Amino acid sequence: MTSEQFDAVIVGAGFAGIGAAIQLKRSGIENFVILDREDDLGGTWYVNHYPGLAVDVPTTTYSYFFEPNPNWSRLFSTGDEIKQYADDVADKYDVRRHIRFGVTVDGARWDEDATLWRVNLADGTTLSSRYLLTATGFLSQPHMPDIPGITEFEGRVIHTTAWDDSYDPSGEKIAVIGTGATAVQLIPELAKKSADLTVYQRTPIWVVPKVDFRFSERAKRLFARVPLTQRLIKRLTDSIYEVMVSVAVRHYGTFRGRFNISASDLAKIHRFVTIRDKDLRRRLTPDYDFGCKRPTFSNSYYRTFTKPHVHLQDTGITRVEADGIVAGDGTKTVIDTLVLATGFDLWEANFPAIEVIGRNGRNLGKWWRETRFQAYQGVSIPHFPNYLSLASPYAFIGLNFFNTMEYQMRHMDRLFGEVRRRGATTFEVTEQANAEFLDRMTDLLGNSLFTIGDCASARSYYFNPAGEPTLLRPTSTQTAIREASEFPVTDYSFG
């Protein structure tokens, strides 16, 4: 049954959902609700709280463009600080009162006759809404490895997205499956207390030194009193990262991969200085181009493998038994705790994160898989009126999600402004505008690392199941912001 009606329903209370809520308020829309399955806001920064969690880009860039945070303690701030920032912004902009926690959304269907979205909840309730915005993020669905016998293990099993804060690794024999960005942060922390730590690696990761430092109290006071100083630093760090992504990823062919080679040489030097064992260095060396898979920063990851109680296992996993793991080389490691640092399922479970049915019964997930993953400006899809998907193909710019959120908020501002000016009831991107955008993105990717680089063995979540690198939008941040602010309103039909 239908119990309530809203002007807008936002699915997800992470940074995307908070940003969307703020923009709705700016557009004069107050009758909206944010639905989140967790019991607090923050999205991935609430769900993840494993030891060593920190942002992997400078926090000077990691904030809403309209809300700089003068309180970061260091250049690469901890997860606790990021979560606190989400709380502070939600409170300042009066977003929290719109959020309903512990609510699971099963799906949504467009009602053509009523020109409304019917949003179905797991408890059987159906909400009605003029607009639907899915802000479920890219890192919201944990990936559970399909390993023979994994359900037979009798010890403790912890996925990094459901970390047990009461768990004490002291004196334990631990196995970690995975060597992605999460594992790079977690493994050194576990090694400090465990009696024995075995790391099961499928794909090595590029790791470069981390230049981190604390912000002095004087600096934080300056940021608070003169926000322009922090904005200038943000502009500097944003520009540095923008150049890196432009040269190393978007224009890889133009620069013939020179930056990628230099970065991989830096990682190679880092390994050589840290690890004296030649064979261990070889096993920790990726065989794909730098940047195909998200690289990471750490000063302790490589050093951890030089400790006598830490072991690298890279022959694969044959099966998990009640008391341990049998590797591909036939050796068995007896363990007390199994830690799954296996990341997230982006494509199979996250595009989209809920079932969305548009006009004429078009199923978004099925349509994406039967045609191609696509979304105009990374937010709109034809046949899905009054719907914005903030975690879509071609949505992520590649620096951090706040850059993505900035252009998406500006897109919302222009779009809802036009709806209000016309007195319209619905908006929907045209087939032509969507097709032209998809063609342009495809052409731009032709010069990118993902198309002409050596990424075959990276197993990167940048690539969809068809092998297309459709997660990233191959434009600069400034280009995305400009297009979001100036796109032709004729790209949409209004009714």
Secondary structure, DSSP 8 states (H G I E B T S, - for coil): -EEEEEEEEEE--SHHHHHHHHHHHHTT---EEEE-SSSSS-THHHH---TT-B-SS-TTTSS-TT---TT--BSS-BHHHHHHHHHHHHHHTT-GGGEE-S--EEEEEEETTTTEEEEEETTS-EEEEEEEEE---SS-SB-----TTGGG--SEEEEGGG--TT---TT-EEEEE--SHHHHHHHHHHHTT-SEEEEE-SS---EE-----B--HHHHHHHHH-HHHHHHHHHHHHHHHHHHHIIIIITTTTTTTHHHHHHHHHHHHHHHHH---HHHHHHTS-SS-TTSS--EE-SSHHHHTTSTTEEEE-S-EEEEETTEEEETTS-EEE-SEEEE---B--HHHHTTSSEEE-GGG-BHHHHHHHS----BTTTB-TT-TTEEESS-TT-B-SS-HHHHHHHHHHHHHHHHHHHHHHT-S-EEE-HHHHHHHHHHHHHHHTTSHHHHS--TT---TTS-TTS---SB--S-HHHHHHHHHH--GGGEEE-
